[in-house]
């Protein structure tokens, strides 16, 4: 249980750095933003490497809960989901500026220029994983599904489209 709390705390520290460095009161140029993004990416990668498989959000991809051979206690599954949601929330925040820049500079008449840059692909991936997360908890009676699905969708819209 302590490992779960430490994981959530460390991820919250990384999320705070994203908000401070990329969305603080000071305006950054693209070079400074890219440097900050790279530094935070390294911290997020280290955080992922230090997680046991059970708590690693990327290890859970494609894993249907009905196909798991062991029964995970509800409280641990809830913490696992909390970490998963927080990780993808942080990832969307980290790459949101890249997504908005690319959208504002896109030439919609040139099909080749519509291939998203890697940071944009990472933002899209995180948003899709959050959508899968919402679908995953939709039927779970241990969550207030209506609140979570509404809250998550509103958060995604705010993150992805407001600057």
Helices and strands as residue ranges (DSSP letters): H 2-23, H 30-50, G 53-55, G 57-60, G 65-67, H 74-105, G 111-114, H 118-137, H 145-161
